[in-house]
């Protein structure tokens, strides 16, 4: 059995929109913009599972909870990307490229600025975990299979003690986000992005409804044509039969 370590006291140390499982599991699951059956995913073997909506505070919380538990060696990316924020792409960019001047290198998110984590914490995250990317998948079978794959190749706990990031909890984004000393302009941009995201979700729903109505109308027309054709054929055969008796 792979060697395990005790996580930081009180782990998970940051509150958020997630469910926690066994602290000895080597794999965590992040569903980004999707809300899946987090309890079932933890029951399948994940140490924790939840969403991550923002490319700044949300990522900071996920990283803080990860580096405070050396047993976590894999993070499965699944679920839908978050429009505007692009938190999935941003976290992948952070893992691959790091942070320079407070900004995630290579992130396409509008406010991809890390303010509550230092270089040591970020470096530890990048070294401690491997990203397993099945973004856009919400299939429980696929997620469970990836969890089992990670558990099968568990390398054991990371060879260093937990790192505890001193942050405070504040009710807000991601179910109790880390309070940040964010520039008010960033907060304003974030609010606008959230508004845009809500409008896009409404537009998607409206398009889906319109498409559904159109499909329903087209199917109704098709049924009508088929029914008309059947009646025509019946009349045609009936007339031919009657003509045969004349």
N, C-alpha and C positions, 0 to 999 in steps of 0.2 A: 504494500500500500504506500502511496506517495506521502512524503512527510508533510505535516501540517503545522501551522502556527496559530497562536491565538490572535484574533484581530484586536483592534483598539477597543478599549472598554466602552460598552454602550453601542457597539456597531449594530446597524449603520448609524454613523454619527450625524448625518444630515437628514432632516425630514424631507419628504418629497412624495411625488405621485408614483409610488412603487409598492410592491409586496416583497418582503424578504423571506428567504428560505434558509437553508443550512449555511452557516458561516464557513464551513469547511469545503464547500463546493468550489471548484476551480473556474466556474463559468457564470457570468452575469449576462442578462439579456436586456437590450434596449430596443423598444418598439417605436421610438421617436414620435411621429404624429398619430400612431394607432393606439387604441386601447384594446388590448387583447385579454385573454383569460390569464392574468398574471399569476393567480394562485395555482392554476393547473401547470403553468410553466415552471414555477418553483417546485411543485410536487414532482415534476419530471426530472428535477435535479439541479435547477439553477439556484445560485446563492441569492439573487434578487432579480426582479423584472419590473420594468416600468417605462413610461414614456419620457421624452426629453424634447420640449417644445422650442427652446431658445438656444442660440449659438453663443451665448455668453454665460448667464447665470445657470442655465440648465446644465451646460457642460461642466461648469465648475463643481456643481453638486455631485454629478456622476463621478468625476475624477476624484473628488475628496472621499467619497464612499469607497472607491476602488483602492486607492493607495493606503487607506486605513485598514485594509484586509489583504495581507500578502498572499492569501490562498487563491485569490481571483487572478487567473492567468489568461483567461479568454473573455472577450466581450462579443456576443453575437449581435450584429446589427440587423434588424428586421423591421417590418411595418413600413408605413408610408413616410416619405420625406415631408418636412414641414415647409409649406409654401412661404417664400419670403425669407424666413429665418435660415432654412437649409441647415438645420442642426446636424443631420447625419453627415452631409458632405463636410461640414466644418469640423466635426470631431475626427473624421478620417484624415482631414488635412492636418489637424493638430498632431495626430499620432504620427503621421508621415514626416511633417516638416517642422513642427514646433511652433514657437511664438517669438516674434521679434517686435520690439517696441510696444508690447501689449497686444498686438494684433496677430491673429492666427494666420500663418503663412499659407497662402493658397486657398483660403476660405472664400467662398462666393456669397457668404451671408452679409447682410447689410451692417450688422453691429457685432462683428466677430472679435470682440475685445475681451481679453482675460485680465481681470483686475485683482482677484482675490487669491491667485495661485502664483507662487514664485517659480523660478527656473528649476529649483530642486524638485518641487512637486510635479511639475510638468515633465521633467526628465524621468522621474521615477515612473510616472504613468506610462510613458512611451516605452520604457524598458520592461516594465512588469507584465504588460498584457499584449496579447495578439488579437487582432481584429478578425472576426469571422463574418464576412459580409454577405448577407442574403437580403439586402434591402428590397423593399416592396413586397416581400412575402409576408402573408398573414396566416399561412397554413400551419396549423399546429403540428401536423405530422412532420413537416420539413424542419420546424424549429426543434422539436423533440429529437429528431435524428441528429441535428447539429450538436445539441446538448450532449447526447450520448457519445458522439465522436470526440468532443472535447474532453469528456470525462475519461474516455479510453486512453487518451494520450496526456493525461494530467502529469506535468513535470514536477509537481510538488510546490510547496510555498516558495515565494520569491525569497531570495537569500538576504533579506534585510528586515528590520523591524517595521511595524506600521508607521506611517506618517500621518499625523493628525493636523489638519488645517484648521486654524482658528477662524471660524466664521460664525455669524449669528443667524438665527432663523427669523423669517418675517413672512407672514401670510401673504401670498401673492402667486406669481407665476410658478408653474410646475408643482403646485400643491405645497407651498411653503418655501419659497425660494430663498437663496442666500441673499441677505441684504448687501448691496454694493455701494461703493462710493462713485457710482457711475455719473458721467457727465450728463446733466439734464437734457442736452441735445440728443444723447443716445437713448434716453428714456422716452423722449418725444418720438424719435424714429421708431422705437420698438412699439409704442402705442399705435402709430400709424400702420406699421406692418401687421399688427394684430387686427386692426380694422380692415385692412386689405384682405387678410387671410379669411376673415369672417365673410366678406363680400364674395370672395372667390368660392368659398364653400356653398354660399347661397346660390351663386350662379351655377355651380356644378349641379346642385340639387334641382334647380329650375330646368336646366338643360336635360337632365335625366327624366324629369317629369314630361317635358315636351316630347322627348324621344319616345317615351313610353306611350304617350297619347297618339303620336304619329304611327307607331308600330301597331297599336290597337286599332286605329282607323284603317290602316292598310290591310290588316288581317280581316277586318270586317268587310272591306270592299272585296277582298279575295274570296271570302266565304260566300258573299252575295253573287259574285261571278260564277263560282262553282255551282251554287244552287240553281242559278239561272240556266247554266249549261245543262244541268241534269234535267230540269223541267223541259227544256227545249228538246233534248234527246228523247225523253219519254213521249212528248207530243209527236215528234218526228216518227218514231217507231209505231206509235198508235195510229197515226194517219196512214202510214204505209200498210199496216195490218188491215185497216178498214178498207183501203183502196183494193186490197187483194180480194175482198169479198164482193166488190162491185162487179 
